Amino acid sequence: MKKLSFLVTAGPTREFIDPFRFISNPSSGKMGYEIVSAAYEKGFEVLLISGPTSLKLPEKNIKKISVISAIEMRDAVLENVKDYDVLVMAAAVSDYRPAIFCKDKIKKSEKDLTIVLERNPDILQEVEKAGYEGVKVGFAAETEKLIEYALDKLHRKKLNLIVANDISKKGAGFASETNAVSIFSDKNDRVDIPLTPKRDIANFLIDYIVEYIGRKRKVVW
C-alpha cells in the first residue's frame, strides 16, 4: 500500500515595500518544521515549502522549496499539492502586500508616508478551486474568539482539520518552543492540548491525521 505523503508549509512570508523594507510577522517556522520532522520520522514522504527562517531540517533528504512572498508560496503549493495526500498549511502567510513596490529605497522626508495594501491570494481557497481531493489541515492563530474564528475558517475554507492557538498567551505564540492548541475536525471532533513542546504536538498531529484518514477511508496506514 502506498504510504501517505505530506506537503507542509511553514514560516512567515515577506511582502517587500522597497528593496530594504517588508511587511511580515514574527513566525519562526518552528511548528511547521517540527511537523515535517515528525512525518518524516514516521516514514512518510514529505515536502516542505518554507518562507524565510533560520531553521534547518534534521535530515538532508527531506525535500524543501524555499519561497519569500505569499504569491511565491501560493504558486509552489498549487504546483505540487496534487502529488500529496495531505496539505498542512502551518505557514503564517501575509494577508496583504503593498500595492506598489518601489524599486529604489524610499528616502526619509518630512512628510508622512502612506502605504496602500492589497489582498494576497487565499492559498487554501485556491487549492479548493483547483479541485484538490486530499486532506486539508489549516491553522488559526488568533488573539480573541479563538473557537469562533477557528470553526468559521474550518467550514468556510472546507478544511478537514484545523489547529487553533491563542498567540496572546505566554508560551503559545510565535517563536516559542511550546504551544497550546485545540484541534477541530469537520466531523465535530475536538482535542485540546495544553502547553506542550511543539515537537510533541507535531507528533500527536501526524498521528491524529493518520487516524482521521483511516476512519474516513476505513483503512489502516
C-alpha positions as YAML, in Angstrom:
chain: A
units: angstrom
residues:
- id: 1
  name: MET
  ca: [0.00, 0.00, 0.00]
- id: 2
  name: LYS
  ca: [1.27, 3.46, -0.87]
- id: 3
  name: LYS
  ca: [2.45, 5.43, 2.14]
- id: 4
  name: LEU
  ca: [0.81, 8.74, 2.94]
- id: 5
  name: SER
  ca: [2.57, 11.84, 1.69]
- id: 6
  name: PHE
  ca: [2.51, 15.29, 3.29]
- id: 7
  name: LEU
  ca: [3.01, 18.78, 1.88]
- id: 8
  name: VAL
  ca: [3.70, 21.17, 4.76]
- id: 9
  name: THR
  ca: [4.08, 24.94, 4.63]
- id: 10
  name: ALA
  ca: [5.98, 26.76, 7.35]
- id: 11
  name: GLY
  ca: [7.44, 30.08, 8.41]
- id: 12
  name: PRO
  ca: [6.44, 33.65, 7.57]
- id: 13
  name: THR
  ca: [6.19, 35.35, 4.23]
- id: 14
  name: ARG
  ca: [7.69, 38.73, 3.39]
- id: 15
  name: GLU
  ca: [5.96, 41.39, 1.29]
- id: 16
  name: PHE
  ca: [8.50, 43.95, 0.17]
- id: 17
  name: ILE
  ca: [7.79, 47.68, 0.16]
- id: 18
  name: ASP
  ca: [11.17, 48.54, -1.35]
- id: 19
  name: PRO
  ca: [14.43, 46.54, -1.63]
- id: 20
  name: PHE
  ca: [15.14, 47.05, 2.10]
- id: 21
  name: ARG
  ca: [11.77, 47.03, 3.86]
- id: 22
  name: PHE
  ca: [8.99, 44.49, 4.06]
- id: 23
  name: ILE
  ca: [5.78, 43.52, 5.87]
- id: 24
  name: SER
  ca: [5.98, 40.24, 7.78]
- id: 25
  name: ASN
  ca: [5.29, 38.63, 11.15]
- id: 26
  name: PRO
  ca: [7.33, 37.01, 13.97]
- id: 27
  name: SER
  ca: [6.75, 33.40, 12.91]
- id: 28
  name: SER
  ca: [9.90, 31.31, 13.36]
- id: 29
  name: GLY
  ca: [8.56, 28.34, 11.39]
- id: 30
  name: LYS
  ca: [9.19, 26.06, 14.38]
- id: 31
  name: MET
  ca: [5.76, 24.40, 14.39]
- id: 32
  name: GLY
  ca: [5.83, 23.62, 10.69]
- id: 33
  name: TYR
  ca: [9.38, 22.27, 10.78]
- id: 34
  name: GLU
  ca: [8.50, 20.02, 13.71]
- id: 35
  name: ILE
  ca: [5.52, 18.68, 11.74]
- id: 36
  name: VAL
  ca: [7.81, 17.92, 8.80]
- id: 37
  name: SER
  ca: [10.31, 16.14, 11.06]
- id: 38
  name: ALA
  ca: [7.58, 14.12, 12.77]
- id: 39
  name: ALA
  ca: [6.07, 12.98, 9.46]
- id: 40
  name: TYR
  ca: [9.48, 12.08, 8.04]
- id: 41
  name: GLU
  ca: [10.50, 10.10, 11.12]
- id: 42
  name: LYS
  ca: [7.24, 8.13, 10.92]
- id: 43
  name: GLY
  ca: [8.21, 7.03, 7.42]
- id: 44
  name: PHE
  ca: [6.02, 9.32, 5.34]
- id: 45
  name: GLU
  ca: [7.07, 11.23, 2.25]
- id: 46
  name: VAL
  ca: [7.27, 14.96, 2.98]
- id: 47
  name: LEU
  ca: [7.70, 18.17, 1.03]
- id: 48
  name: LEU
  ca: [8.33, 21.38, 2.95]
- id: 49
  name: ILE
  ca: [7.51, 24.76, 1.41]
- id: 50
  name: SER
  ca: [9.12, 27.31, 3.69]
- id: 51
  name: GLY
  ca: [9.18, 31.05, 4.00]
- id: 52
  name: PRO
  ca: [12.32, 32.80, 5.29]
- id: 53
  name: THR
  ca: [13.55, 31.20, 8.50]
- id: 54
  name: SER
  ca: [16.84, 30.38, 10.20]
- id: 55
  name: LEU
  ca: [15.75, 26.82, 10.99]
- id: 56
  name: LYS
  ca: [17.48, 23.81, 9.49]
- id: 57
  name: LEU
  ca: [15.90, 20.45, 8.77]
- id: 58
  name: PRO
  ca: [17.30, 17.48, 10.69]
- id: 59
  name: GLU
  ca: [17.57, 15.33, 7.56]
- id: 60
  name: LYS
  ca: [19.15, 16.44, 4.30]
- id: 61
  name: ASN
  ca: [16.91, 14.03, 2.37]
- id: 62
  name: ILE
  ca: [13.73, 15.99, 3.20]
- id: 63
  name: LYS
  ca: [12.56, 17.84, 0.12]
- id: 64
  name: LYS
  ca: [12.27, 21.60, 0.56]
- id: 65
  name: ILE
  ca: [11.21, 24.55, -1.58]
- id: 66
  name: SER
  ca: [12.17, 28.00, -0.27]
- id: 67
  name: VAL
  ca: [9.90, 30.96, -1.01]
- id: 68
  name: ILE
  ca: [9.65, 34.55, 0.16]
- id: 69
  name: SER
  ca: [6.27, 36.08, -0.66]
- id: 70
  name: ALA
  ca: [2.71, 34.83, -0.31]
- id: 71
  name: ILE
  ca: [2.36, 34.64, -4.09]
- id: 72
  name: GLU
  ca: [5.51, 32.53, -4.34]
- id: 73
  name: MET
  ca: [4.13, 30.22, -1.66]
- id: 74
  name: ARG
  ca: [0.77, 30.02, -3.45]
- id: 75
  name: ASP
  ca: [2.48, 29.11, -6.72]
- id: 76
  name: ALA
  ca: [4.65, 26.44, -5.10]
- id: 77
  name: VAL
  ca: [1.69, 24.89, -3.29]
- id: 78
  name: LEU
  ca: [-0.53, 24.78, -6.37]
- id: 79
  name: GLU
  ca: [2.26, 23.32, -8.48]
- id: 80
  name: ASN
  ca: [2.97, 20.47, -6.07]
- id: 81
  name: VAL
  ca: [-0.09, 19.75, -3.92]
- id: 82
  name: LYS
  ca: [-1.73, 17.37, -6.38]
- id: 83
  name: ASP
  ca: [1.08, 14.89, -5.72]
- id: 84
  name: TYR
  ca: [0.46, 14.75, -1.94]
- id: 85
  name: ASP
  ca: [-2.25, 13.15, 0.17]
- id: 86
  name: VAL
  ca: [-2.23, 15.75, 2.95]
- id: 87
  name: LEU
  ca: [-1.74, 19.52, 2.87]
- id: 88
  name: VAL
  ca: [-0.76, 21.08, 6.21]
- id: 89
  name: MET
  ca: [-0.83, 24.88, 5.99]
- id: 90
  name: ALA
  ca: [1.25, 25.79, 9.05]
- id: 91
  name: ALA
  ca: [2.82, 28.89, 7.47]
- id: 92
  name: ALA
  ca: [1.94, 32.37, 8.69]
- id: 93
  name: VAL
  ca: [1.12, 33.84, 5.30]
- id: 94
  name: SER
  ca: [0.76, 37.61, 5.00]
- id: 95
  name: ASP
  ca: [-2.84, 38.57, 4.24]
- id: 96
  name: TYR
  ca: [-1.81, 41.79, 2.49]
- id: 97
  name: ARG
  ca: [1.04, 43.13, 0.36]
- id: 98
  name: PRO
  ca: [1.99, 46.65, -0.77]
- id: 99
  name: ALA
  ca: [0.07, 47.59, -3.89]
- id: 100
  name: ILE
  ca: [3.18, 49.28, -5.28]
- id: 101
  name: PHE
  ca: [6.78, 48.09, -4.95]
- id: 102
  name: CYS
  ca: [9.39, 50.84, -5.06]
- id: 103
  name: LYS
  ca: [12.44, 49.55, -6.91]
- id: 104
  name: ASP
  ca: [14.67, 52.06, -5.11]
- id: 105
  name: LYS
  ca: [14.99, 52.60, -1.38]
- id: 106
  name: ILE
  ca: [12.36, 55.04, -0.10]
- id: 107
  name: LYS
  ca: [14.16, 58.04, 1.36]
- id: 108
  name: LYS
  ca: [13.14, 59.67, 4.59]
- id: 109
  name: SER
  ca: [11.38, 63.02, 4.21]
- id: 110
  name: GLU
  ca: [9.45, 65.49, 6.38]
- id: 111
  name: LYS
  ca: [6.14, 64.14, 5.12]
- id: 112
  name: ASP
  ca: [4.21, 61.13, 6.39]
- id: 113
  name: LEU
  ca: [4.22, 58.09, 4.17]
- id: 114
  name: THR
  ca: [1.05, 56.20, 3.23]
- id: 115
  name: ILE
  ca: [1.34, 52.61, 2.01]
- id: 116
  name: VAL
  ca: [-1.65, 51.14, 0.20]
- id: 117
  name: LEU
  ca: [-2.10, 47.42, 0.78]
- id: 118
  name: GLU
  ca: [-3.89, 44.91, -1.41]
- id: 119
  name: ARG
  ca: [-5.05, 41.43, -0.52]
- id: 120
  name: ASN
  ca: [-2.85, 38.43, -1.10]
- id: 121
  name: PRO
  ca: [-4.40, 35.31, -2.61]
- id: 122
  name: ASP
  ca: [-6.02, 32.86, -0.20]
- id: 123
  name: ILE
  ca: [-3.97, 29.73, -0.76]
- id: 124
  name: LEU
  ca: [-6.44, 27.29, 0.80]
- id: 125
  name: GLN
  ca: [-9.31, 28.67, -1.25]
- id: 126
  name: GLU
  ca: [-7.26, 28.39, -4.44]
- id: 127
  name: VAL
  ca: [-6.35, 24.81, -3.56]
- id: 128
  name: GLU
  ca: [-10.07, 24.07, -3.16]
- id: 129
  name: LYS
  ca: [-10.87, 25.71, -6.50]
- id: 130
  name: ALA
  ca: [-8.14, 23.65, -8.15]
- id: 131
  name: GLY
  ca: [-10.04, 20.50, -7.15]
- id: 132
  name: TYR
  ca: [-7.59, 19.11, -4.61]
- id: 133
  name: GLU
  ca: [-9.07, 15.93, -3.12]
- id: 134
  name: GLY
  ca: [-6.59, 15.30, -0.31]
- id: 135
  name: VAL
  ca: [-6.88, 16.10, 3.37]
- id: 136
  name: LYS
  ca: [-6.54, 19.81, 4.18]
- id: 137
  name: VAL
  ca: [-5.25, 20.93, 7.55]
- id: 138
  name: GLY
  ca: [-5.28, 24.63, 8.42]
- id: 139
  name: PHE
  ca: [-4.00, 26.70, 11.32]
- id: 140
  name: ALA
  ca: [-5.77, 29.54, 13.10]
- id: 141
  name: ALA
  ca: [-3.54, 31.84, 15.16]
- id: 142
  name: GLU
  ca: [-5.83, 34.25, 16.98]
- id: 143
  name: THR
  ca: [-5.84, 36.78, 19.83]
- id: 144
  name: GLU
  ca: [-9.59, 36.65, 20.53]
- id: 145
  name: LYS
  ca: [-12.67, 34.49, 19.87]
- id: 146
  name: LEU
  ca: [-10.40, 31.52, 19.20]
- id: 147
  name: ILE
  ca: [-13.05, 28.84, 18.85]
- id: 148
  name: GLU
  ca: [-15.46, 31.02, 16.86]
- id: 149
  name: TYR
  ca: [-12.83, 32.12, 14.36]
- id: 150
  name: ALA
  ca: [-11.29, 28.66, 14.05]
- id: 151
  name: LEU
  ca: [-14.61, 26.95, 13.34]
- id: 152
  name: ASP
  ca: [-15.54, 29.65, 10.84]
- id: 153
  name: LYS
  ca: [-12.26, 29.07, 9.00]
- id: 154
  name: LEU
  ca: [-12.72, 25.29, 9.16]
- id: 155
  name: HIS
  ca: [-16.11, 25.42, 7.43]
- id: 156
  name: ARG
  ca: [-15.57, 28.44, 5.17]
- id: 157
  name: LYS
  ca: [-12.41, 27.02, 3.66]
- id: 158
  name: LYS
  ca: [-13.76, 23.45, 3.60]
- id: 159
  name: LEU
  ca: [-10.94, 22.07, 5.73]
- id: 160
  name: ASN
  ca: [-10.82, 18.62, 7.25]
- id: 161
  name: LEU
  ca: [-8.91, 19.72, 10.35]
- id: 162
  name: ILE
  ca: [-7.88, 22.99, 11.90]
- id: 163
  name: VAL
  ca: [-5.31, 23.64, 14.62]
- id: 164
  name: ALA
  ca: [-6.17, 26.71, 16.68]
- id: 165
  name: ASN
  ca: [-3.98, 28.55, 19.14]
- id: 166
  name: ASP
  ca: [-4.18, 31.80, 21.08]
- id: 167
  name: ILE
  ca: [-0.95, 33.62, 20.24]
- id: 168
  name: SER
  ca: [-1.53, 36.17, 23.01]
- id: 169
  name: LYS
  ca: [-0.91, 33.52, 25.68]
- id: 170
  name: LYS
  ca: [2.57, 33.21, 27.15]
- id: 171
  name: GLY
  ca: [4.47, 30.32, 25.63]
- id: 172
  name: ALA
  ca: [1.89, 29.71, 22.90]
- id: 173
  name: GLY
  ca: [2.75, 32.44, 20.43]
- id: 174
  name: PHE
  ca: [5.29, 32.92, 17.68]
- id: 175
  name: ALA
  ca: [8.96, 32.00, 18.11]
- id: 176
  name: SER
  ca: [8.38, 29.83, 21.18]
- id: 177
  name: GLU
  ca: [9.39, 26.24, 21.88]
- id: 178
  name: THR
  ca: [5.93, 25.37, 23.20]
- id: 179
  name: ASN
  ca: [2.34, 25.77, 22.12]
- id: 180
  name: ALA
  ca: [-1.19, 25.15, 23.40]
- id: 181
  name: VAL
  ca: [-3.68, 24.15, 20.74]
- id: 182
  name: SER
  ca: [-7.18, 22.91, 20.07]
- id: 183
  name: ILE
  ca: [-7.73, 20.64, 17.08]
- id: 184
  name: PHE
  ca: [-11.15, 20.63, 15.43]
- id: 185
  name: SER
  ca: [-12.37, 18.34, 12.65]
- id: 186
  name: ASP
  ca: [-15.17, 18.57, 10.12]
- id: 187
  name: LYS
  ca: [-16.72, 15.61, 11.99]
- id: 188
  name: ASN
  ca: [-17.27, 17.80, 15.08]
- id: 189
  name: ASP
  ca: [-14.35, 16.24, 16.97]
- id: 190
  name: ARG
  ca: [-12.26, 18.37, 19.31]
- id: 191
  name: VAL
  ca: [-8.95, 17.71, 21.09]
- id: 192
  name: ASP
  ca: [-7.36, 20.20, 23.49]
- id: 193
  name: ILE
  ca: [-3.61, 20.06, 24.11]
- id: 194
  name: PRO
  ca: [-2.29, 22.18, 26.99]
- id: 195
  name: LEU
  ca: [1.07, 23.97, 26.90]
- id: 196
  name: THR
  ca: [3.37, 21.36, 25.38]
- id: 197
  name: PRO
  ca: [6.64, 21.29, 23.39]
- id: 198
  name: LYS
  ca: [5.94, 21.85, 19.71]
- id: 199
  name: ARG
  ca: [7.70, 18.59, 18.83]
- id: 200
  name: ASP
  ca: [5.21, 16.61, 20.92]
- id: 201
  name: ILE
  ca: [2.29, 18.49, 19.35]
- id: 202
  name: ALA
  ca: [3.68, 17.72, 15.90]
- id: 203
  name: ASN
  ca: [3.91, 14.01, 16.69]
- id: 204
  name: PHE
  ca: [0.35, 13.99, 18.01]
- id: 205
  name: LEU
  ca: [-0.93, 15.89, 14.98]
- id: 206
  name: ILE
  ca: [0.61, 13.48, 12.47]
- id: 207
  name: ASP
  ca: [-0.88, 10.52, 14.35]
- id: 208
  name: TYR
  ca: [-4.24, 12.31, 14.54]
- id: 209
  name: ILE
  ca: [-4.22, 12.99, 10.79]
- id: 210
  name: VAL
  ca: [-3.41, 9.34, 10.05]
- id: 211
  name: GLU
  ca: [-6.21, 8.21, 12.37]
- id: 212
  name: TYR
  ca: [-8.62, 10.68, 10.75]
- id: 213
  name: ILE
  ca: [-7.81, 9.36, 7.27]
- id: 214
  name: GLY
  ca: [-8.14, 5.80, 8.48]
- id: 215
  name: ARG
  ca: [-11.63, 6.50, 9.82]
- id: 216
  name: LYS
  ca: [-12.59, 8.35, 6.66]
- id: 217
  name: ARG
  ca: [-11.32, 5.70, 4.26]
- id: 218
  name: LYS
  ca: [-11.72, 2.74, 6.62]
- id: 219
  name: VAL
  ca: [-8.12, 1.63, 6.08]
- id: 220
  name: VAL
  ca: [-5.06, 1.28, 8.30]
- id: 221
  name: TRP
  ca: [-1.90, 3.06, 7.18]
...
